[in-house]
Amino acid sequence: LQYDPDGTLDEQFGESGGYTLLPFEDATNSLAFSLAIDDEDRILLAGVTFGDDGDSDMVVVRFTSKGLPDTGFGDGGIRVIDGLLQDQATAVEVDADGRIIIAGKSTYIGAAKNADVDSWFSVVRLLDNGDADDDFGQVDGRALHTPLIKVPSTDADDGAYAMTIQRDGKIVVVGEHFNGNNDDLVVMRLVP
């Protein structure tokens, strides 16, 4: 949705008189948690998409400044980032070089029910076209970090919830880390 300065719906925006609905194939639900606008006024949304199989993946959607899916990004404007078993993006930013940074959490759930749950801060960097930036992170443009020594638990819940980029390009991420009894606030900085 885009509104005019007086608070009325901008009916020139999007495909449907002020908005665009973007269905996801093979998804039961899709949610956006963060929004960024790049130097070309393109709109980026980051969040999660849930499949029928119970898997969830990070998702980034890019729209043109007119609210239409940007077909030069990902697959028709959508980039699904399949990671571990449960992944979600909670923050998105664009760096000075136009690369897209996504932060969130990636969780691996052991094969047995009630098995240990391991959850990490997950930061992904994409190129302008939505491809993974292989110069970032450990694999496929993804950096997985646990801030402290991991405490295996069925309650583990490490993950990033907000992010910003410093003027020198360093990525600052904030989130939570389960210490074995409760959650602690974590601020982490990554070198680009």
Buried (B, 14 or more C-beta within 10 A) or exposed (E): EBEEEEEEBBEEBBEEEBBBEBEBEEBEEBEBBBEBEBEEEBBBBBBBBBBEEEBBBBBBBBBBBBBBBBEEBBEEBBBBBBBBBBBBBBBBBBBEEEBBBBBBBBBBBEEEEEEBBBBBBBBBBBBBEBEBBEEBBEEBBBBBBBBEEBBEBEEBBBBBBBBEBEEEEEBBBBBBBBEEEEBEEBEBEBEB
